[in-house]
Amino acid sequence: MPPHHGPHDGPDEFTPWPEALARTYREAGYWQGEPFGAWLSGLARRYADRPALLTPDGPVTYRELDRRATVQAAALAARGLRPGDRVTLHLPNTPAFFELLLGLLRLGVRPILALPAHREHELGYFCAHAGAAALVTAADPERLALAARVQAGLDRPLPVIALGENPGTWEGEAVSFLPSAATAPTPDFTPPRMNAGGVALYQLSGGSTGTPKLIGRTHDDYLYSIRASADLCELGADTVYLAALPLAHNFPLTSPGTLGALHAGGRVMVAPDAAPGTAFPLIAAHGVTHTALVPALLQVWLRALEGSPHTPFPSLRCVQVGGAPLSPDVARQVRPRLGAALQQVFGMAEGLVNYVRPGAPDEEALGTQGRPISPHDEVRIVDDHDQPVPDGTSGHLLTRGPYTIRGYFRAPDHNARAFTPDGFYRTGDLVTRTPGGALVVTGRHKDQINRAGEKIAAEEIEHALLRCPLVQAAAVVGTPDPWLGERSVAFVQVAFVEATPGAPDLALTLKRHLRDLGLAAFKIPDRIEPLPALPRTPLGKTDKPALRALAAQPVAPSTPPTHRSRP
């Protein structure tokens, strides 16, 4: 029986499923032994000259997408990348994302799917922690400058591979420019054989204890999630999927996302951002049938349609919403405003994905986050002592199954806390279960803030604040917000500094400090409040419930958010 890990995966890098469970998943047909390269070639044979990607330069067929992936695999191999290597992939929303991602997967190189908003703090960590063989980015001046800062912050040379032509802002040999595959000839290249049980790529955890953990997803488990999601969501050859959220996010990539739409023979349109002024014309022009949003963006779209006398998008059938809890009051506005069905999705990059089934009654569609994909998704809802709680009672969500990981990459200490001895993942979510088996998310147990679907680890921001000489103590909490789900509030105890006329205020100083450290923009606290001392529990720990209560006290009215994700 072949091993269910790759040849480069040691015990601290990938935790395999026990053989008895692996056999069950294979026999059930979930794991089909097909790596991504073979999957893409199968799509090219099945759908051939049908459009796969709708781009500003015209449609890209399935056959052409398969060819471009091979072109990029050969080009990446010529630049020294080898099967089993890890690279950090940092690209904006562009159709070329797919030829590069699929080229890496065809070559057996394992991309770490960084988000567009990540900056040198996160990118440098991913490269160092994973021993990345390269940083793969886009050939625009901003990203090249960012890549230079990442290179400068590491204690070893890091090759940079940039997709596109040199914009004229880079000198030297530290960057290899990778031309578009659109006009390149088809190379004489034979892809290496892939083990479908090995790691294909790395997603990122939301993270409650510092920088996100790396989540190794195998070809077998990830493709099962994609196939099952596409089937469950009833995608087909007439599907036109608008990718408005960042492409590297697990939600718009595979739940069912762009790869689910491709699996079904549909068409994918990539929006550079999710603003109504960008997305609405694309929906109208290309007959978009499906898209996915986080609750904060859904509210922006609904607000933009206020006063419209009719539903503006006759082609739109389904708007998926996930990443954070959705208010039933907002959920009820989707059908009358957008003319589309709402499908709530609750999932995690570690694996488990729940969908409200198409055609579900309003009670489930508007008030729950759906049921798991697979009959073999095992769900436990337990109290603080790991004892099961009855349906309707809130408890901690634990899960294991055919596409849920058994451990994070190189994190043995964290894995001991995040997984039970029998392999259940402690999600950190608090949920209830309805008699029909649907889950309702009631909160988070982990010290994590969910800002418009972006997960912020409080500890990471606290540590960054403490690097400022002004700050003696810091605590970051989330507070409910009708637009973002949660806003982040940092409370700081500062050293005495005599005020200087004309000096910037404390909040501006600390926000500049965090930006200078290279943190992603969405991690910069929405509010920074000084306190003489942080409140403490009787055991001397920071009293975060007290800080959450303080953060919830009335301040200036909340306004529609300006999303701080940079392109």
C-alpha positions in Angstrom: 0.0 0.0 0.0 1.5 3.4 -0.9 2.4 5.8 1.9 0.0 8.6 2.5 2.6 11.3 2.6 5.3 12.6 0.3 9.0 11.6 0.3 10.0 14.9 1.8 7.5 14.8 4.6 8.9 14.0 8.0 6.8 13.4 11.1 6.9 17.0 12.2 5.9 18.2 8.7 2.9 16.0 7.8 0.6 13.9 10.0 -0.9 11.0 8.0 -4.3 9.6 8.6 -4.3 6.2 10.3 -4.2 3.4 7.8 -7.6 2.0 8.8 -9.3 5.4 8.2 -7.3 5.9 5.0 -8.5 2.6 3.7 -12.1 3.6 4.5 -11.8 6.8 2.6 -10.3 5.1 -0.5 -12.9 2.4 -0.5 -15.6 5.0 -0.2 -14.2 6.7 -3.4 -13.3 9.9 -1.6 -9.6 9.5 -2.3 -9.1 8.6 -6.0 -5.3 8.6 -6.2 -5.3 11.4 -8.7 -2.9 14.3 -8.3 -3.8 17.8 -9.5 -1.8 17.6 -12.7 -3.8 14.5 -13.8 -7.0 16.2 -12.7 -6.3 19.2 -14.9 -5.4 17.0 -17.9 -8.6 15.1 -17.4 -10.6 18.4 -17.5 -8.7 19.4 -20.7 -9.8 16.1 -22.3 -13.3 16.3 -21.1 -14.0 20.0 -21.8 -11.4 20.7 -24.4 -12.2 24.0 -26.2 -14.9 25.1 -23.7 -14.0 28.4 -22.0 -12.4 27.9 -18.6 -11.3 31.4 -17.7 -12.9 34.7 -18.9 -10.1 37.2 -19.1 -9.8 40.8 -20.5 -7.8 39.3 -23.4 -10.6 36.8 -24.2 -11.5 33.3 -23.0 -8.9 30.7 -22.1 -10.1 27.2 -22.9 -9.6 24.1 -20.7 -7.1 22.8 -23.3 -5.2 26.1 -23.2 -5.2 26.3 -19.4 -3.7 22.8 -19.3 -1.0 23.8 -21.8 -0.2 27.0 -19.9 0.2 25.0 -16.7 2.8 22.8 -18.5 4.6 25.8 -19.8 4.9 27.2 -16.3 5.9 23.9 -14.8 8.8 23.6 -17.3 9.8 27.3 -16.8 9.8 26.8 -13.0 11.9 23.6 -13.3 14.4 25.5 -15.5 14.7 28.0 -12.6 15.8 25.2 -10.3 12.6 24.2 -8.6 12.1 20.5 -7.9 9.3 18.2 -6.7 8.9 18.5 -3.0 10.2 22.1 -2.8 8.1 24.6 -1.0 7.6 28.2 -2.3 5.6 31.1 -1.0 3.1 32.2 -3.6 2.0 35.8 -3.3 -0.1 37.1 -6.2 -3.0 39.5 -6.7 -6.3 38.5 -8.2 -5.4 37.9 -11.8 -6.3 35.0 -14.2 -2.6 34.2 -14.4 -2.9 33.0 -10.8 -4.3 29.7 -12.2 -1.6 28.9 -14.7 1.1 29.5 -12.1 -0.7 27.6 -9.2 -1.5 24.7 -11.5 2.0 24.8 -13.0 3.5 24.5 -9.5 1.2 21.6 -8.6 2.0 19.8 -11.9 5.7 20.1 -11.1 5.1 18.8 -7.6 6.3 22.1 -6.0 4.2 22.9 -2.9 3.0 26.5 -2.8 2.2 28.3 0.5 -0.9 30.3 -0.5 -0.1 33.7 1.0 -2.9 36.4 0.8 -2.5 39.6 -1.2 -2.7 41.6 2.1 0.3 39.9 3.6 3.5 41.9 3.9 7.1 41.2 4.8 6.2 40.2 8.4 4.1 37.3 7.2 5.9 36.5 4.0 9.3 36.4 5.7 7.9 34.0 8.4 6.5 31.7 5.8 9.7 31.6 3.8 11.9 31.0 6.9 9.6 28.5 8.7 9.1 26.4 5.6 12.6 26.7 4.2 11.1 28.0 1.0 13.0 27.5 -2.1 11.7 30.8 -3.6 9.2 33.6 -3.2 6.9 33.7 -6.3 5.3 37.0 -6.8 4.1 39.4 -9.5 6.5 41.7 -11.5 5.1 45.0 -10.4 7.2 47.7 -8.6 5.3 47.4 -5.3 5.7 43.6 -5.0 9.3 43.7 -6.2 10.1 46.2 -3.5 8.2 44.0 -1.0 10.2 41.0 -2.1 13.5 42.9 -1.6 12.4 43.7 2.0 11.6 40.0 2.6 15.0 39.0 1.1 16.8 41.5 3.4 15.1 40.2 6.5 16.2 36.6 6.0 19.5 35.0 7.1 19.9 33.1 3.9 19.6 33.9 0.2 16.0 33.7 -1.1 15.4 33.5 -4.9 12.5 35.5 -6.1 10.5 34.5 -9.2 8.3 37.3 -10.6 5.5 36.6 -13.1 5.8 39.2 -15.9 8.4 41.3 -17.5 10.8 43.5 -15.6 9.0 46.8 -15.1 12.4 48.6 -15.2 12.6 49.1 -11.4 14.7 46.1 -10.7 18.5 45.6 -11.2 20.6 42.6 -10.4 20.2 38.9 -10.5 18.2 38.3 -7.3 14.9 38.1 -9.3 14.1 35.7 -12.2 11.3 37.1 -14.4 8.8 34.6 -15.7 7.0 35.6 -18.9 3.3 34.9 -19.3 2.6 31.4 -20.8 0.0 32.8 -23.2 2.5 33.3 -26.1 5.2 30.8 -25.0 5.6 27.7 -27.1 4.6 24.3 -25.7 7.8 22.8 -24.1 9.1 19.3 -24.5 8.4 18.5 -20.8 7.3 15.4 -19.0 5.9 16.1 -15.6 7.2 14.0 -12.7 5.0 11.3 -11.2 3.1 12.5 -8.2 1.9 10.7 -5.1 -1.7 11.8 -4.6 -1.3 11.1 -0.9 1.5 13.7 -0.6 1.1 17.3 0.3 -0.1 19.4 -2.7 -0.1 22.9 -1.1 -0.3 24.8 2.1 -3.2 26.8 3.3 -3.0 29.1 6.3 -4.7 28.9 9.6 -6.6 31.7 11.1 -4.2 31.5 13.9 -4.9 32.3 17.6 -1.4 32.1 18.8 0.8 34.3 16.6 1.6 34.0 12.9 -0.6 31.6 10.9 0.2 27.9 11.0 0.8 26.1 7.7 -1.8 23.5 6.7 -0.6 20.8 4.4 -3.4 19.6 2.1 -2.9 16.5 0.0 -3.9 16.0 -3.6 -6.3 13.3 -2.4 -8.1 15.2 0.3 -8.2 18.6 -1.4 -9.6 17.2 -4.6 -12.2 15.3 -2.7 -13.4 18.5 -1.1 -13.5 20.2 -4.5 -15.4 17.4 -6.2 -17.9 17.0 -3.4 -18.5 20.7 -3.0 -19.1 21.2 -6.7 -21.6 18.4 -6.7 -23.4 19.5 -3.6 -23.6 23.1 -4.8 -25.0 21.9 -8.1 -22.4 23.5 -10.3 -22.4 22.6 -14.0 -21.3 23.5 -17.5 -23.5 26.6 -17.4 -21.9 27.9 -14.2 -20.1 31.3 -14.4 -18.3 31.9 -11.1 -17.1 35.4 -10.1 -14.0 35.2 -7.9 -14.3 38.5 -6.0 -12.5 37.5 -2.8 -8.7 36.9 -2.8 -8.1 33.8 -4.9 -5.7 32.1 -2.4 -8.4 32.0 0.3 -9.7 28.5 0.8 -13.3 29.7 0.5 -13.2 31.2 -3.0 -10.6 28.6 -4.2 -12.3 25.3 -3.2 -15.6 25.8 -1.4 -16.6 25.1 -4.2 -14.9 28.2 -5.5 -12.9 28.6 -8.7 -11.6 25.0 -8.7 -15.0 23.6 -8.1 -16.4 25.6 -11.0 -13.6 24.3 -13.2 -14.2 20.7 -12.1 -17.8 21.1 -13.2 -16.8 22.5 -16.6 -18.0 26.0 -15.8 -16.3 29.4 -16.5 -14.4 31.5 -14.0 -14.2 35.3 -14.1 -11.6 37.0 -11.8 -12.4 40.4 -10.3 -9.4 42.5 -9.1 -11.4 43.4 -6.0 -14.9 43.0 -4.6 -16.1 46.6 -4.7 -19.6 47.0 -6.2 -18.2 49.3 -8.9 -15.8 46.5 -10.0 -18.0 43.5 -9.5 -21.4 44.6 -10.6 -20.4 45.4 -14.3 -18.7 42.0 -14.5 -21.8 40.2 -13.2 -23.9 42.0 -15.8 -21.5 41.6 -18.7 -20.6 37.9 -18.3 -23.9 36.4 -17.0 -22.3 35.5 -13.6 -24.4 32.8 -11.9 -22.4 32.2 -8.6 -20.2 34.2 -6.4 -18.9 34.2 -2.8 -18.7 37.0 -0.2 -17.9 37.5 3.5 -20.7 39.2 5.5 -19.1 42.6 5.5 -18.8 42.7 1.7 -22.3 41.4 1.3 -23.6 44.4 3.3 -21.6 46.8 1.1 -23.2 45.2 -2.0 -26.7 45.4 -0.4 -26.1 49.0 0.6 -25.1 49.8 -3.0 -28.4 48.5 -4.3 -30.6 50.4 -1.9 -33.3 52.2 -3.8 -33.0 50.0 -6.9 -36.5 49.3 -8.2 -35.7 45.8 -9.4 -33.1 43.0 -9.0 -30.2 44.1 -11.2 -28.7 40.7 -12.2 -31.1 38.2 -13.8 -28.3 35.7 -14.3 -27.2 35.5 -10.7 -28.5 32.3 -9.0 -26.5 31.9 -5.8 -24.5 34.1 -3.5 -22.5 32.2 -1.0 -21.6 33.8 2.3 -19.0 32.6 4.8 -16.0 33.5 6.8 -18.0 35.0 9.7 -21.5 34.6 11.1 -24.2 36.2 9.1 -27.1 38.1 10.7 -30.5 36.6 9.8 -31.7 40.2 9.2 -29.0 40.6 6.5 -29.6 37.1 5.2 -33.2 37.9 4.5 -32.2 40.8 2.2 -30.3 38.7 -0.3 -33.2 37.3 -2.4 -35.2 40.6 -2.7 -32.1 42.8 -3.4 -29.9 40.5 -5.5 -32.5 38.2 -6.9 -30.3 35.2 -5.9 -30.5 32.4 -3.4 -28.4 32.7 -0.3 -26.1 29.8 0.6 -24.4 30.0 3.9 -21.0 28.3 4.2 -19.1 27.5 7.3 -15.6 26.0 6.9 -12.0 26.2 7.7 -8.7 25.8 5.8 -7.9 22.9 8.1 -10.7 20.9 6.4 -14.3 20.7 7.5 -16.8 22.6 5.3 -20.5 22.9 5.9 -23.1 24.0 3.4 -26.7 24.9 3.6 -28.1 22.6 0.9 -29.8 24.1 -2.2 -33.6 24.3 -1.6 -33.3 24.1 2.2 -36.3 25.7 4.0 -35.9 29.3 5.1 -35.4 28.3 8.7 -32.2 26.5 7.9 -31.1 28.7 5.0 -31.3 31.9 7.0 -30.6 30.7 10.5 -27.9 28.0 10.2 -24.5 27.5 8.7 -25.4 24.2 7.1 -24.2 20.6 7.4 -20.9 18.9 6.6 -20.0 17.8 3.1 -19.2 14.1 3.8 -21.0 11.2 5.5 -17.6 10.5 7.0 -17.2 14.0 8.6 -17.3 13.2 12.3 -18.5 16.1 14.5 -18.3 16.3 18.2 -19.8 19.2 20.2 -18.4 19.1 23.8 -18.2 21.1 27.0 -15.0 22.4 28.6 -14.3 18.8 29.8 -14.7 17.2 26.4 -18.0 15.7 27.3 -20.7 15.7 24.6 -23.5 18.3 25.0 -27.1 17.8 23.7 -28.4 19.3 20.5 -29.3 22.9 21.0 -26.6 23.5 23.6 -23.5 25.5 22.7 -20.2 23.7 22.9 -16.8 23.4 21.4 -16.7 22.0 17.8 -14.3 19.0 17.3 -14.0 17.3 13.9 -12.1 14.7 11.9 -12.8 13.3 8.4 -11.4 12.6 4.9 -10.3 16.1 4.2 -9.5 17.5 7.7 -5.8 17.6 8.6 -4.3 15.6 11.5 -1.6 18.2 12.3 0.0 21.5 11.3 3.3 21.8 9.6 6.3 21.8 12.0 4.2 22.6 15.1 4.4 19.6 17.4 3.7 21.5 20.6 0.7 23.3 19.1 -0.6 20.0 17.6 -0.6 18.5 21.0 -3.1 21.1 22.1 -5.0 21.5 18.8 -5.8 17.8 18.3 -7.2 15.1 20.6 -5.3 11.9 21.0 -7.8 10.2 18.6 -7.3 12.8 15.9 -10.1 15.2 16.3 -9.3 18.8 15.4 -10.2 21.4 18.0 -11.6 24.1 15.7 -11.9 26.8 18.4 -15.5 27.4 17.3 -18.5 27.4 19.6 -21.6 25.9 17.9 -25.0 24.4 18.5 -26.5 21.6 16.4 -30.1 21.5 15.3 -32.2 18.3 15.4 -31.7 18.1 11.6 -27.9 18.2 12.0 -27.2 21.8 10.9 -24.6 23.8 12.8 -25.1 27.3 14.1 -22.0 29.2 15.0 -22.3 31.0 18.3 -18.8 32.3 18.9 -15.1 31.6 19.2 -13.2 30.0 22.0 -9.8 30.8 20.7 -8.3 34.3 21.3 -8.9 35.3 17.7 -10.7 38.3 16.0 -12.7 37.7 12.9 -12.6 41.0 11.0 -14.6 40.8 7.8 -13.6 37.2 7.4 -9.9 37.9 8.0 -8.7 36.1 11.1 -6.4 38.1 13.4 -4.5 36.4 16.2 -4.6 38.7 19.2 -1.3 37.4 20.5 0.6 38.3 17.3 -0.6 42.0 17.4 0.2 42.2 21.2 3.7 41.0 20.6 4.2 43.5 17.8 2.9 46.4 20.0 5.3 45.4 22.8 8.2 45.9 20.4 7.6 49.6 20.6 9.6 51.2 23.5 6.5 53.2 24.5 4.4 50.2 25.3 4.7 48.4 28.7 1.7 46.1 28.2 -0.8 45.4 25.5 -4.0 43.4 25.0 -6.0 43.1 21.8 -9.7 42.1 21.8 -12.6 42.1 19.3 -15.8 44.0 19.6 -19.0 43.4 17.6 -19.5 45.6 14.6 -22.5 45.5 12.3 -20.3 45.9 9.2 -17.2 43.9 9.9 -18.6 41.3 12.3 -15.8 42.4 14.7 -13.5 45.3 14.9 -10.1 45.1 16.7 -9.3 47.2 19.7 -5.9 47.4 21.3 -5.5 48.5 24.9 -2.0 49.6 25.8 -0.3 50.6 29.0 2.4 53.1 28.0 5.6 54.4 29.6 5.3 58.0 30.7 6.3 60.3 27.9 6.1 64.1 28.2 3.9 65.5 25.6 5.6 67.5 22.8 3.7 70.1 20.9 3.0 69.0 17.4 3.9 65.3 18.1 1.6 62.7 16.6 -0.9 61.2 19.0 -0.3 57.7 20.5 -2.7 55.8 18.2 -1.0 57.2 15.0 2.4 56.5 16.4 1.6 52.9 17.3 -0.2 52.2 14.0 2.9 53.6 12.2 5.0 51.2 14.3 2.9 48.2 13.3 3.0 49.2 9.6 6.8 49.6 9.8 7.0 46.0 11.2 5.4 44.9 7.9 2.1 43.6 9.3 -0.7 43.1 6.9 -3.0 46.2 6.8 -6.1 44.2 8.1 -4.2 43.5 11.3 -3.7 47.1 12.3 -6.1 47.7 15.2 -9.2 49.8 14.4 -8.9 51.5 17.7 -6.0 51.9 20.1 -6.9 53.0 23.6 -4.3 53.8 26.4 -5.0 52.7 30.0 -3.1 53.4 33.2 -2.9 49.7 33.7 -4.5 46.6 32.1 -7.1 45.0 34.3 -6.0 41.6 35.8 -7.7 38.5 37.0 -7.1 37.2 40.6 -4.4 35.0 39.0 -2.7 38.0 37.5 -3.7 37.3 33.9 -5.0 40.0 31.6 -8.8 40.2 32.1 -9.9 40.1 28.5 -13.7 39.9 29.4 -13.3 43.2 31.2 -11.5 44.7 28.2 -14.2 43.4 25.8 -16.8 45.1 27.9 -14.8 48.3 27.9 -14.4 48.0 24.1 -18.1 47.6 23.7 -18.9 50.9 25.3 -20.4 53.5 22.9 -18.0 55.4 20.7 -18.5 57.2 17.4 -21.1 55.5 15.2 -19.9 52.7 13.0 -19.6 53.5 9.3 -19.3 51.2 6.3 -15.7 49.9 6.5 -12.9 50.8 4.2 -11.3 47.5 3.5 -7.6 47.6 4.1 -6.6 44.7 1.9 -4.0 46.0 -0.4 -4.0 44.6 -3.9 
